[in-house]
Amino acid sequence: MTEPSRSLRLSIIEGSFAAIHITITGGALVTGYALMLGASDFHLGLLAALGALSTVGSLAGAQLVGILGSRKRLVILAATAGRALWALLCALPFAPLLPGARLWLFFLTVFLATSSVNMANNAWTSWMTDLVPQQRRGSYFGLRNTVLGAVGMAANFGAGKLFDWFKAGGRQQQGFALVFGAAALCAVVAGILLSRQWEPPLRGERPLSPRRLVTVPFADRDFRRLLTFFVLWSLATGIASPFFGAHMIKNLQMPFSVIALYSIIAGILSLSLQPLWGRVIDRIGNRPVLAFNIMGIFLLPLFWLFATPTFYLPIWIDAFLTGLFWPGFGLATFNLLLATAPEQNRTAYFAVQSVAAGAAVFAASLLGGWAATQLAGFRVVVLGQSLINFHLLFALSSLCRILLLPLAFRLKEERAQPVAALLGLVGDKVFQRFNSGLGAGIMTIGKRYRRKD
């Protein structure tokens, strides 16, 4: 099999092992681990903030690509080492330390691990930009994300079910050790598979001084506009994102296996829609898909205002709509970044975007953690529904999301069609399905009447 086809297929297998690690280390289990170590609402905000602060690793990665002359080498070493660090959390609960010391060692481990992975992320993005032909990016990443979503969905449910079993037996520390150990092992396998993929020749990457690493991307007007959107979107979502999982655990009292069902519902729909969104993007562009999905995503936090420990239906509705809107949003923003960043010093552009968005999430997460702590005693009843501190942050995030819609319409994309083209495309598909169903129904009725005659 010739390149790049062999490496593109191998990337899907490698990504599946990486998806297991990412799912376990990026979901409610990490929140539960922090709560086990005595984390408060402020600590949960700080945890998200540290993850965002770790994007400074992207700047180091951009410089190292120019120095090493290879993205592959950096990705293998940094990504594998960073993900394998999670194995330290297997032993942390059993270490003879004060509880407060365990919590801060947990924060340090997560920061170092994510910093190392962020050092590799933009180099991987640059690598994949050269590996995947431009005309196939929508369909390929749609397929890849579908497969990775299915694997992540299975890993999420399996890890949650396994941990609930350990927790029911009073052995939650052993449960965390097992699931995080499995995540670290999958990271090593992913690293081995990465080493077998082909890297196209590296063009346009030159070592830049720290100053020019920042000033070169900012001199690009189209990139500045896209960067502004990423930063504001990170602020809009980051102020509430640390608290959805915490709300499930602390206030809705949901078991981890039930929490995993949320991802499964969203994942099932995402699996079927990822390839569709990819084909739509290849046909009409990224900008209309981005704007269309923002109009749906802004509603999602509002469903959480109505969920209670005995009424999970709003959570399941949110999960369904998450699977509908977020896949298209993610593909569109990813492809817009690939299309906007030029070949010359591409990883510098990716690094600046990552750090700027990370800084926004850092600030929003700290602000959200501070606000949640200050409003810890807030409770008001509206139409029989109790609203607490987390609900206020969810509503604020919803408002901020929709305010960014005008900026999304202004993003530069040469081949983008209007959102009306997307609505027309969807309408055509629905009309075709209706006509097909109507025709089948008429034929069935006709056959029955002919039998009677």
C-alpha positions in Angstrom: 0.0 0.0 0.0 1.4 3.4 -1.0 1.7 6.5 1.1 -0.2 8.4 2.3 -3.0 5.8 2.3 -1.1 3.4 4.6 -0.4 6.1 7.2 -3.9 7.5 7.0 -5.3 4.1 7.9 -2.7 3.6 10.6 -3.6 7.0 12.0 -7.1 5.8 12.7 -5.8 2.7 14.6 -3.3 4.9 16.6 -6.0 7.5 17.3 -8.3 4.7 18.7 -5.8 3.9 21.4 -5.2 7.6 22.1 -8.9 8.1 22.3 -9.1 5.6 25.2 -6.5 7.6 27.1 -8.1 10.9 26.2 -11.6 9.7 27.2 -10.5 8.4 30.6 -8.3 11.3 31.5 -10.6 14.1 30.2 -13.9 13.2 31.7 -15.9 12.9 34.9 -13.4 10.4 36.4 -10.8 13.1 36.7 -13.3 15.3 38.5 -14.2 12.4 40.8 -10.5 11.8 41.5 -10.1 15.4 42.5 -13.1 15.3 44.7 -11.8 12.1 46.4 -8.6 14.1 47.2 -10.7 16.9 48.8 -11.1 19.4 45.9 -13.5 22.3 46.4 -15.4 24.2 43.6 -12.5 26.6 43.4 -10.1 23.7 43.0 -12.2 22.3 40.1 -12.0 25.7 38.4 -8.2 25.7 39.1 -7.9 22.2 37.6 -9.5 23.4 34.3 -7.3 26.5 34.5 -4.1 24.5 34.8 -5.1 22.4 31.8 -5.5 25.6 29.8 -2.3 27.1 31.2 -0.4 24.0 30.0 -0.9 25.3 26.4 2.4 27.2 26.9 3.9 23.9 25.8 2.7 24.7 22.3 5.2 27.5 22.0 8.1 25.2 23.0 6.8 22.7 20.5 6.7 25.2 17.7 10.4 26.1 18.3 11.5 22.5 18.6 9.9 21.6 15.3 12.1 24.2 13.6 15.2 23.1 15.5 14.7 19.3 15.1 13.4 19.6 11.5 10.9 16.8 12.3 7.4 16.8 13.6 7.2 13.0 14.0 10.1 12.8 16.5 8.6 15.5 18.7 5.1 14.1 18.6 6.2 10.6 19.6 8.4 11.7 22.5 6.2 14.4 23.9 2.8 12.9 23.5 3.8 9.4 24.8 5.7 10.8 27.8 2.9 13.2 28.7 0.2 10.6 28.5 2.2 8.0 30.4 2.6 10.4 33.3 -1.0 9.6 34.3 0.4 6.3 35.6 1.7 8.2 38.6 -1.9 8.8 39.7 -2.3 5.1 40.2 0.0 5.3 43.2 -0.8 8.8 44.5 -3.8 7.8 46.7 -1.6 5.2 48.5 1.4 7.5 49.1 2.1 8.3 52.8 1.3 12.0 52.3 -1.1 14.5 53.9 -4.4 14.8 51.9 -3.6 18.4 50.9 -0.2 17.4 49.5 -1.8 14.6 47.4 -4.2 17.2 45.9 -1.3 19.5 44.9 0.8 16.7 43.5 -2.2 15.7 41.5 -2.4 19.2 40.1 1.3 19.2 39.3 1.1 15.8 37.5 -1.9 16.9 35.4 -0.1 20.2 34.5 3.1 18.5 33.4 1.3 15.8 31.5 -0.9 18.2 29.6 2.0 20.6 28.9 3.9 17.7 27.3 1.0 16.7 25.2 0.3 20.3 24.1 4.0 20.4 23.0 3.1 17.7 20.6 -0.4 18.7 19.5 0.4 21.4 17.0 3.2 19.5 15.5 0.8 16.6 15.0 -1.8 19.0 13.4 0.9 20.3 11.0 1.9 16.7 10.2 -1.7 15.7 9.4 -2.2 18.9 7.4 0.5 17.7 5.0 -0.5 14.0 5.2 -4.2 14.5 4.3 -5.0 16.0 0.9 -7.0 19.2 1.2 -9.9 17.9 -0.9 -10.3 14.9 1.4 -9.9 16.6 4.8 -13.6 16.9 5.6 -14.5 13.3 4.7 -11.3 11.8 6.2 -11.5 13.6 9.6 -15.2 12.9 9.6 -14.4 9.1 9.3 -11.5 9.3 11.8 -13.6 11.1 14.3 -16.4 8.6 13.9 -14.2 5.7 14.7 -12.4 7.5 17.6 -15.8 8.5 18.9 -17.0 4.9 18.9 -13.9 3.8 20.8 -14.1 6.6 23.2 -17.8 5.9 23.9 -17.0 2.3 24.7 -14.0 3.2 26.9 -16.1 5.8 28.8 -18.9 3.4 29.6 -16.5 0.5 30.4 -14.3 2.6 32.7 -17.3 4.1 34.4 -19.0 0.8 35.0 -15.7 -0.7 36.2 -15.1 2.2 38.6 -18.7 2.0 40.0 -18.1 -1.7 40.8 -14.9 -0.9 42.7 -16.6 2.1 44.4 -19.6 0.0 45.5 -17.1 -2.3 47.3 -15.5 0.6 49.0 -12.3 0.4 46.8 -12.5 3.6 44.8 -8.8 4.1 45.1 -8.1 0.8 43.5 -10.7 1.6 40.8 -8.9 4.8 39.9 -5.6 3.0 39.8 -6.9 0.5 37.4 -8.6 2.9 34.9 -5.7 5.4 34.9 -3.2 2.5 34.5 -5.1 1.2 31.5 -5.1 4.8 30.0 -1.3 5.0 30.4 -0.9 1.6 28.7 -3.0 2.7 25.7 -0.9 5.8 25.4 2.3 3.7 25.0 0.6 1.6 22.3 -0.4 4.8 20.5 3.2 6.0 20.6 4.4 2.8 19.0 1.9 3.1 16.2 2.8 6.8 15.7 6.4 5.7 15.1 5.3 3.6 12.1 3.5 6.4 10.3 5.1 8.3 7.4 5.9 12.0 7.8 5.9 14.0 4.5 8.9 16.3 3.9 8.8 19.3 6.3 8.6 22.5 4.4 8.5 26.1 5.5 9.4 25.5 9.2 12.3 27.6 10.4 13.5 28.2 13.9 12.0 31.5 15.1 12.9 33.7 18.1 10.3 33.8 20.8 9.4 37.3 19.7 8.9 36.4 16.0 7.1 33.2 17.1 4.3 35.5 18.3 4.6 38.5 15.9 4.5 36.5 12.6 1.1 35.0 13.2 -0.4 38.2 14.5 0.7 40.0 11.4 -1.8 37.9 9.4 -5.2 39.7 9.4 -7.3 36.7 8.6 -5.6 34.7 11.2 -6.1 37.4 13.8 -9.9 37.4 13.1 -10.0 33.6 13.5 -7.9 33.8 16.7 -10.3 36.4 18.1 -13.1 33.9 17.6 -11.2 31.1 19.3 -10.3 33.3 22.3 -13.9 34.6 22.8 -15.4 31.1 22.3 -13.0 29.7 24.9 -14.1 32.4 27.3 -17.7 31.7 26.7 -17.5 28.0 27.2 -14.6 27.9 29.8 -16.5 29.8 32.5 -18.9 26.8 32.9 -17.2 23.8 31.5 -15.4 22.7 34.7 -18.8 22.3 36.5 -21.0 20.1 34.3 -19.3 16.9 35.5 -19.2 18.2 39.1 -22.9 19.0 38.9 -23.6 15.4 37.8 -21.6 14.0 40.7 -22.4 16.4 43.5 -25.9 17.7 42.9 -27.6 15.2 40.5 -25.9 12.3 42.3 -25.4 10.3 39.1 -23.3 7.1 39.2 -20.3 7.2 36.9 -21.8 4.5 34.6 -24.9 6.7 34.2 -22.7 9.7 33.5 -21.1 7.6 30.8 -24.5 7.2 29.2 -24.5 10.9 28.5 -21.4 10.4 26.4 -22.9 7.3 24.8 -26.1 9.1 23.7 -24.0 12.0 22.3 -21.5 9.6 20.8 -24.0 7.4 19.0 -25.5 10.4 17.1 -22.0 11.8 16.6 -20.9 8.6 15.0 -23.6 8.8 12.3 -23.2 12.5 11.7 -19.4 13.0 11.6 -19.1 11.6 8.0 -22.1 13.6 7.0 -20.7 16.9 8.4 -17.4 16.1 6.6 -19.2 15.7 3.3 -21.2 18.9 3.8 -18.0 20.8 4.6 -16.3 19.5 1.5 -19.3 20.7 -0.5 -20.2 24.1 0.9 -17.3 25.1 3.2 -16.6 25.4 6.9 -18.1 28.8 7.8 -21.8 28.0 7.2 -21.4 24.7 9.2 -19.8 26.6 12.0 -22.5 29.3 12.2 -25.3 26.8 11.9 -24.0 24.7 14.8 -23.4 27.7 17.0 -27.2 28.4 16.8 -27.7 25.0 18.3 -24.8 24.8 20.8 -25.8 28.0 22.6 -29.0 26.3 23.9 -27.3 23.3 25.4 -26.4 24.7 28.9 -30.0 25.9 29.4 -31.2 22.3 29.6 -29.1 21.8 32.7 -31.3 24.3 34.6 -34.2 21.9 34.7 -32.4 18.6 35.7 -32.9 17.2 39.2 -31.7 14.0 41.0 -35.1 12.5 40.1 -35.5 14.0 36.6 -32.6 13.4 34.2 -34.6 14.0 31.0 -33.0 17.4 30.3 -29.6 15.8 30.5 -30.5 13.2 27.9 -32.0 15.9 25.6 -28.7 17.9 25.9 -26.8 14.7 25.1 -28.8 14.2 21.9 -28.3 17.7 20.8 -24.6 17.6 21.7 -24.2 14.7 19.3 -26.0 16.7 16.7 -24.3 20.1 16.8 -20.8 19.6 18.3 -19.3 17.3 15.7 -20.0 19.8 12.9 -18.6 22.7 15.0 -15.5 20.8 15.8 -14.8 19.7 12.2 -15.5 23.3 11.0 -13.2 25.0 13.4 -10.4 22.5 12.9 -10.5 22.8 9.2 -10.7 26.6 9.3 -7.5 26.6 11.3 -5.8 24.3 8.8 -7.0 26.5 5.9 -6.0 29.8 7.5 -2.5 28.9 8.7 0.0 29.2 5.8 2.6 26.6 5.0 5.4 28.9 6.1 5.9 28.4 9.9 2.6 26.7 10.2 3.3 25.3 13.7 3.9 28.8 15.0 0.3 29.7 13.9 -1.0 26.6 15.6 1.0 27.4 18.8 -0.3 30.9 19.0 -3.9 29.8 18.6 -3.4 27.1 21.2 -1.8 29.4 23.8 -4.3 32.2 23.2 -7.3 30.0 23.5 -5.7 28.3 26.5 -5.1 31.6 28.2 -8.7 32.4 27.7 -9.8 29.1 29.2 -7.4 29.7 32.1 -8.9 33.0 32.9 -12.5 31.8 32.4 -12.0 28.7 34.6 -10.4 30.7 37.4 -13.3 33.2 37.2 -15.8 30.4 37.1 -14.2 28.7 40.1 -14.1 32.0 42.1 -17.8 32.7 41.2 -18.9 29.2 42.1 -17.2 29.5 45.5 -18.6 33.0 46.2 -22.1 31.8 45.2 -21.9 28.5 47.1 -24.9 29.3 49.2 -27.0 30.8 46.4 -30.4 29.1 46.0 -33.5 30.6 44.5 -36.8 28.8 43.5 -38.3 29.8 40.2 -41.5 28.1 39.1 -40.8 25.3 41.5 -37.3 24.7 40.2 -34.3 25.4 42.5 -31.5 27.3 40.9 -27.9 27.2 42.4 -24.5 28.6 41.6 -23.7 26.3 38.8 -27.0 27.2 37.0 -26.0 30.8 36.9 -22.7 29.9 35.2 -24.5 27.6 32.7 -26.9 30.5 31.7 -24.1 32.9 31.4 -22.2 30.6 29.1 -25.3 30.1 26.9 -25.6 33.9 26.5 -22.0 34.4 25.6 -22.1 31.7 23.0 -24.9 33.2 20.9 -23.3 36.7 21.1 -20.4 35.3 19.0 -22.6 34.3 16.0 -22.0 37.6 14.1 -18.2 37.1 14.4 -18.5 33.6 13.0 -20.2 35.0 9.9 -17.2 37.3 9.3 -14.5 34.7 9.3 -12.6 34.5 6.0 -13.1 31.5 3.8 -12.8 31.7 0.0 -15.0 28.9 -1.0 -17.6 29.2 1.7 -21.3 29.4 0.7 -24.0 31.1 2.7 -25.8 29.3 5.6 -28.9 29.3 3.4 -27.0 26.8 1.2 -26.7 24.5 4.2 -30.4 24.9 5.1 -31.3 24.3 1.4 -29.1 21.2 1.4 -30.7 19.9 4.6 -34.1 20.7 3.2 -33.4 18.8 -0.1 -32.3 15.8 1.9 -35.4 15.9 4.0 -37.6 16.4 0.9 -35.9 13.5 -0.8 -36.5 11.3 2.2 -40.2 12.4 2.3 -40.7 11.8 -1.4 -39.0 8.4 -1.1 -41.2 7.4 1.8 -44.3 8.8 0.1 -43.5 6.9 -3.1 -42.9 3.7 -1.1 -46.2 4.2 0.7 -48.1 4.7 -2.6 -46.6 1.6 -4.1 -47.5 -0.5 -1.0 -51.1 0.8 -1.1 -51.3 0.1 -4.8 -50.1 -3.5 -4.4 -52.7 -4.1 -1.7 -55.5 -2.8 -3.9 -54.3 -4.9 -6.9 -54.4 -8.0 -4.6 -58.0 -7.2 -3.7 -58.9 -6.8 -7.4 
